[in-house]
Amino acid sequence: MPLLKTLEIVNGGFVADSAKVAQQQLLYLRDLLASKEIDCIAVHHLHSDSELGKALSHGLNQAGEGNPVYTEHWYTELTDADGKPVITNSSKTRGSFRRKDRKLERHFDNKIQVVEFTEPHQVKPLIAAASKIGDQSYQGGLGVGVRDNQHWQNILGILANNGQLRGFLLQADGNNIAYAVGGLCNSCFCYMAASFLPAHRDIAPGGYLLRRIQEKLQAEGVRWFDFGFGDASYKALYGNKNNKEVTLHFYGKSVAAQATRIADGATRIGKQWIRTLLVKSGLMTWTKRQWRRRLEQRNK
């Protein structure tokens, strides 16, 4: 791809409370791109049903602009407006969860413990344990999830100092086998990163820890559990609310910008075609599993 001067507008970077304001923002972006000060405007995770989402989805100048990519953002409503627990799954699914929980507990002779981290002095041991787990998972191969670096020390340190950190380790017989971290603000827990040891995949420690976290937050009266970005299938399983979101890339008229627009569009269409083919053929889950295991093998 050519090197472009790009304006990145991240999640929450735009707020429009009316169609009039949304139209003014659209005109501003159009003029900014026409000025040639920048080559590309990227708008990430904009609510499709918002006033600005509706406006930008039709393009800055013409329909079909922006190479739109639509995704779903999942949440779990843990408690209702009166603070009462919300039952998320069917009785059949909840029964399946209980069987999985008992399987893991039997495997470790009930020597199971969930340890919570909330204080500033707990940030370093939490990061050390989480990164060690992540290093053995496919997330480690991708370089994502909690890493033992300054970036995560800053993020989790800020959350801890603000009293918002919620970190969790699942320990089995004294060993850390899964972690999850997030931030709690305004009665909404934002799920940031999680992983588990691949050696225990068959007993699903990640799902076990997630259920314990949701139960704990629900008991505290927390209203929402935000799964964050990404299309992992477990989010639809545990979530009971979702927003449609769109990510857009608008390009200027320069040769470099137009070349990038064409390459971006072709890549997007190819990705969507392959994804549709894998889903319809039933190979999506198998493909993801093989890809993740290959990454895990590299980390050994």
C-alpha positions in Angstrom: 0.0 0.0 0.0 1.2 3.6 -0.7 2.1 5.7 2.4 -0.8 8.0 3.0 -1.4 10.9 5.4 -4.4 9.6 7.3 -6.8 11.0 9.9 -7.9 8.2 12.2 -11.2 8.8 14.1 -11.5 6.1 16.7 -14.5 4.7 18.6 -16.2 7.6 20.4 -14.4 10.2 18.4 -17.6 11.5 16.8 -20.8 12.5 18.6 -23.9 13.8 16.7 -27.2 14.2 18.6 -29.2 15.2 15.5 -29.3 14.8 11.7 -28.3 18.4 11.3 -25.1 18.0 13.3 -24.3 14.8 11.5 -24.7 16.6 8.2 -22.3 19.4 9.4 -19.7 16.7 10.3 -20.1 15.1 7.0 -19.5 18.4 5.2 -16.5 19.0 7.4 -14.9 15.7 6.4 -15.7 16.3 2.7 -14.0 19.7 2.8 -11.0 18.3 4.8 -10.4 15.6 2.2 -10.9 18.1 -0.7 -8.3 20.4 0.8 -5.6 17.7 0.1 -4.2 18.2 3.7 -4.8 14.5 4.2 -5.2 11.5 1.8 -7.5 9.3 3.8 -10.1 9.6 6.6 -10.7 6.4 8.6 -13.8 6.2 10.9 -13.7 3.2 13.2 -16.6 1.4 14.9 -19.3 4.0 14.2 -22.8 2.9 15.3 -24.7 2.2 12.1 -28.0 3.4 13.5 -26.6 6.7 14.8 -27.3 9.9 12.8 -23.7 10.1 11.7 -23.6 6.4 10.9 -26.6 6.7 8.6 -25.1 9.8 6.9 -21.6 8.5 6.4 -22.8 5.0 5.2 -24.1 6.7 2.1 -20.6 8.3 1.4 -19.2 11.8 1.5 -20.0 12.5 -2.1 -21.6 9.5 -3.6 -23.1 6.1 -2.7 -20.7 3.2 -2.2 -17.9 5.4 -0.9 -16.0 4.4 2.2 -15.5 0.7 1.6 -17.8 0.0 4.6 -17.1 -3.0 6.8 -20.0 -3.9 9.1 -19.6 -5.7 12.4 -21.5 -6.5 15.6 -20.6 -5.2 19.1 -21.9 -7.5 21.8 -23.0 -6.8 25.4 -24.5 -8.7 28.2 -27.2 -7.0 30.3 -26.3 -8.4 33.7 -28.9 -6.5 35.7 -32.0 -4.5 34.7 -32.8 -0.9 35.4 -34.1 -2.0 38.9 -30.9 -3.8 39.7 -32.4 -7.3 39.3 -30.4 -10.1 37.7 -31.1 -10.7 34.0 -31.2 -14.4 32.9 -29.1 -14.4 29.7 -29.3 -18.0 28.4 -31.9 -20.7 28.0 -32.2 -23.4 30.7 -30.6 -25.9 28.2 -27.6 -23.7 27.7 -27.2 -23.0 31.4 -27.3 -26.7 32.0 -24.6 -27.2 29.5 -22.5 -24.5 31.3 -22.9 -26.3 34.6 -21.8 -29.6 33.1 -18.7 -27.9 31.7 -18.0 -26.3 35.1 -18.2 -29.7 36.9 -15.9 -31.3 34.3 -13.2 -28.7 35.0 -13.6 -28.9 38.7 -13.4 -32.7 38.7 -10.3 -32.6 36.5 -8.5 -30.5 39.2 -10.1 -32.3 42.2 -12.0 -29.1 43.0 -8.7 -27.2 43.7 -10.0 -24.2 41.8 -9.7 -20.5 42.8 -10.5 -17.2 41.1 -8.1 -14.5 42.3 -9.2 -10.8 41.7 -6.7 -7.9 41.2 -7.9 -4.3 41.7 -5.1 -2.4 43.5 -2.1 -0.5 42.0 0.4 -2.7 43.7 -1.2 -5.8 42.1 -0.6 -4.6 38.5 2.9 -6.0 38.1 2.1 -9.5 39.3 -1.1 -9.5 37.3 0.7 -8.6 34.1 3.5 -11.1 34.8 1.0 -14.0 35.2 -1.2 -12.9 32.3 1.6 -12.5 29.8 3.0 -15.9 30.8 -0.3 -17.4 29.9 -0.6 -15.4 26.7 2.9 -16.3 25.6 1.7 -19.9 25.2 -1.5 -19.2 23.4 -2.3 -18.1 19.9 -2.6 -14.5 21.2 1.1 -14.6 21.9 1.8 -15.6 18.3 -0.2 -12.5 17.2 1.4 -10.2 19.8 -2.0 -9.3 21.3 -3.5 -9.6 24.7 -1.7 -8.6 27.9 2.0 -8.3 27.4 4.7 -7.5 29.9 5.5 -4.1 28.5 5.1 -0.4 29.2 1.9 -0.1 27.2 0.0 -2.5 29.5 1.7 -1.2 32.6 0.3 2.2 31.7 -3.2 1.1 30.9 -3.7 -1.2 33.9 -1.9 1.2 36.2 -4.3 4.1 35.2 -7.3 1.8 35.8 -6.0 0.7 39.1 -5.2 4.3 40.3 -8.8 5.3 39.3 -10.3 2.3 41.2 -11.5 0.8 37.9 -9.2 -2.2 37.4 -10.7 -5.7 37.4 -8.2 -8.4 36.7 -8.8 -12.1 37.3 -6.7 -15.2 37.4 -8.1 -18.7 37.3 -5.8 -20.9 39.4 -6.0 -24.7 39.4 -4.1 -26.6 42.0 -2.0 -23.4 42.6 -1.2 -22.9 38.9 -2.5 -20.0 36.7 -4.4 -21.4 33.8 -6.5 -18.5 32.5 -6.7 -14.7 32.9 -9.1 -11.9 32.0 -8.7 -8.1 32.5 -11.0 -5.1 32.1 -12.2 -1.9 33.5 -15.3 -1.1 35.4 -16.8 2.4 34.9 -20.4 3.7 35.3 -21.8 0.2 36.0 -20.3 -1.1 32.7 -17.4 -3.7 32.7 -15.3 -3.4 29.5 -13.7 -6.7 28.7 -10.2 -5.9 27.4 -8.2 -9.1 27.1 -8.3 -12.8 28.1 -6.5 -16.0 27.4 -5.9 -19.6 28.7 -3.3 -22.3 28.6 -3.8 -24.3 25.4 -2.9 -27.5 27.3 -6.3 -27.3 29.0 -8.4 -26.4 26.0 -10.5 -29.6 26.3 -11.9 -28.4 29.7 -12.5 -24.8 28.6 -10.9 -22.7 31.4 -11.6 -19.5 29.5 -15.3 -20.1 29.5 -15.2 -21.1 33.2 -13.5 -17.9 34.2 -15.8 -15.8 32.1 -18.9 -17.2 33.8 -17.4 -16.7 37.2 -16.6 -13.0 36.3 -20.1 -12.4 35.0 -21.7 -14.0 38.1 -19.5 -11.8 40.4 -20.3 -8.6 38.6 -24.0 -9.5 38.5 -24.0 -10.0 42.2 -22.5 -6.6 42.7 -25.3 -5.0 40.6 -23.1 -4.1 37.6 -25.5 -3.3 34.7 -23.5 -4.1 31.6 -20.7 -6.4 30.4 -19.1 -5.0 27.2 -17.3 -7.6 25.1 -15.4 -5.0 23.0 -14.6 -5.3 19.3 -14.2 -8.6 17.4 -16.4 -11.3 16.0 -15.5 -14.2 18.3 -18.5 -16.6 18.4 -18.5 -16.9 22.2 -19.6 -13.2 22.4 -22.9 -14.0 20.7 -23.3 -17.0 23.0 -22.9 -15.0 26.2 -24.3 -11.6 24.9 -27.9 -10.6 24.9 -27.6 -7.2 23.3 -25.7 -6.0 20.2 -25.0 -2.9 18.2 -24.4 -2.8 14.5 -21.2 -0.9 13.7 -19.4 0.3 10.5 -15.8 1.1 9.8 -15.2 3.4 6.8 -12.2 4.6 4.8 -12.6 7.7 2.6 -9.9 8.5 0.1 -8.7 11.7 -1.6 -8.2 12.2 -5.4 -4.4 11.7 -5.5 -3.0 8.8 -7.4 -1.6 7.2 -4.2 -5.0 7.6 -2.5 -7.0 6.1 -5.4 -4.5 3.2 -5.8 -5.0 2.4 -2.1 -8.8 2.7 -2.4 -8.8 0.1 -5.1 -6.5 -2.2 -3.3 -8.5 -1.8 -0.1 -11.8 -2.5 -1.8 -10.4 -5.6 -3.6 -9.0 -6.9 -0.3 -12.3 -6.3 1.5 -14.4 -8.0 -1.2 -12.0 -11.0 -1.2 -12.1 -11.3 2.5 -15.9 -11.2 2.6 -16.1 -13.8 -0.2 -13.7 -16.2 1.6 -15.5 -15.7 4.9 -18.9 -16.4 3.4 -17.6 -19.5 1.7 -16.1 -20.8 5.0 -19.3 -20.1 6.9 -21.6 -21.8 4.4 -19.3 -24.8 4.1 -19.1 -25.2 7.8 -15.3 -24.8 7.7 -15.0 -21.5 9.6 -14.6 -23.1 13.1 -12.2 -25.7 11.8 -10.1 -23.1 10.0 -9.9 -20.9 13.1 -9.0 -23.9 15.2 -6.2 -25.0 12.9 -4.8 -21.5 12.5 -4.7 -20.9 16.3 -3.1 -24.3 17.0 -0.4 -23.5 14.4 0.4 -20.3 16.2 0.5 -22.1 19.6 3.0 -24.6 18.2 5.3 -21.8 17.2 5.3 -20.5 20.8 6.5 -23.8 22.3 
